[in-house]
Amino acid sequence: MTYLLHRSTRAKLDLGVSGKGIYIHLADGRRVIDASGGPAVACIGHGNARVADAMAEQAKKIAFMHNMFFTSEPAEALGELLVGEEPGGLCRVFLVSSGSEAMEACLKMALQYHTESGEPQRTHFISRWQGYHGNTFGALSASGHRARRSIYEPVLMQSFSHVSPCFPFHHKPDGQSDENYVATLAQELENEFARVGPNRVAAFVAETVVGASTGCVTAVPGYFKAIREVCDRHGALLILDEVMCGMGRTGRTHAWEYEGVSPDLQAVAKGMGGGYGSVGAMLISRKVIEALENGTGVFVHGHTYQAHPVAAAAALEVQRIIREEDLIGNVQKLSPVLTGMLADRFSQHPHVADIRGRGFFIALEFQQDRETKTSFAPERQFSDRLRRVGLENGIAIYPNGGTIDGARGDHVIIAPPFNVTAGEIEEIVSRLERSINKTVELVGAA
Ligand SMILES: Cc1ncc(COP(=O)(O)O)c(C=O)c1O
């Protein structure tokens, strides 16, 4: 019996009572490896006493002050840590409590930027199919995740439209060069700007590495440069959503560091607080903040819990640990170990079609027949069954269906904490292999 509405009224959730490192300890005595940190959240592992102490210390001093009147030491220090060195021209931070809130802030700030700049008619956003930006109405309108949009479609905002994702594994025709593929996608975006009309688009929105909906899909080289060029030519902002892929997960603090572009506005969340605090942020470029400073100076947006002192203390300590222990260096060092072991076990696996991603953000895509790239029928619920079988085998992973087009396809994300060891990676891959083989047996491969 529960009084809580969980994600499903039929769900029977295990009771987790504590955690240490990569392990979650359940009330019945089992220990489960958290191999994905939920949706790529737990970046320094569970049960970190230093973070717990920092949070307790702040809570004892003062847990909450309203951000309309007061600021706090950890929030100020976190801001400096995040943008003190102006990465990619980002120089100001708006602290919130989740990824969706970070994305809402980016969307609203884009509108306000144009209003402050004398172009209030720029009220349209272009994003991509198969991207996910959050579950609040604005962020969901930007999202191209068909299942999550489904019943809300009639009330999602008409001021958002979508173009094709950069998803070469499924959408780049055989024989086409990367350059050509990029040119096709840039032209599609150009056409969408033309369709919406001159000086109407506020921003283009994309995940730098697509997470939940397609499984760790990196763009082909040159894609983001081409997209940035189209945005610049049309006076639209570039919003990059790094809620899942950012803050070190790919082996660099920001996933855009691989792309040769930086955004005008950026959303970060999950790995920023590592799960210790409910925290996210909008990172703001100098160009955008100057428009606000030279205009009204007042961001027409806000939340009661923005810049929450305890959440900020949690994120600050997590980020300090990542720097002091060079954990992003560990991601760079051990990512080849993870991908190497996955390749050893799965590159010839009859039902693993692709192994992809960057750093500690790696996905396996499954197919019934890898030669013809035929996915398992959605009714077989491969990814959901894999999640359940994984738990029986003592491993929590992050599977999702609808990989290819929102309906067909299955993948699973492996996103261990940045301080995982090579031995632990080996255990993750073994349990994953057992779980995949058992799931294939259950759904029936034929
Ligand atoms: C890329 C991306 N953006 C935004 C969100 C929304 O974040 P939250 O669930 O914290 O609201 C998510 C969550 O999975 C995400 O993966």
The ligand as a Gaussian input file, in Angstrom:
#p B3LYP/6-31G(d) Opt

LIG

0 1
 C       18.055000      16.691000     -22.157000
 C       17.049000      16.889000     -21.061000
 N       16.494000      18.089000     -20.888000
 C       15.613000      18.334000     -19.904000
 C       15.214000      17.336000     -19.034000
 C       14.235000      17.615000     -17.943000
 O       14.872000      17.563000     -16.726000
 P       14.021000      17.288000     -15.368000
 O       13.495000      15.905000     -15.461000
 O       15.041000      17.501000     -14.284000
 O       12.949000      18.308000     -15.327000
 C       15.768000      16.064000     -19.192000
 C       15.354000      14.957000     -18.301000
 O       15.526000      13.819000     -18.560000
 C       16.706000      15.838000     -20.229000
 O       17.250000      14.628000     -20.408000

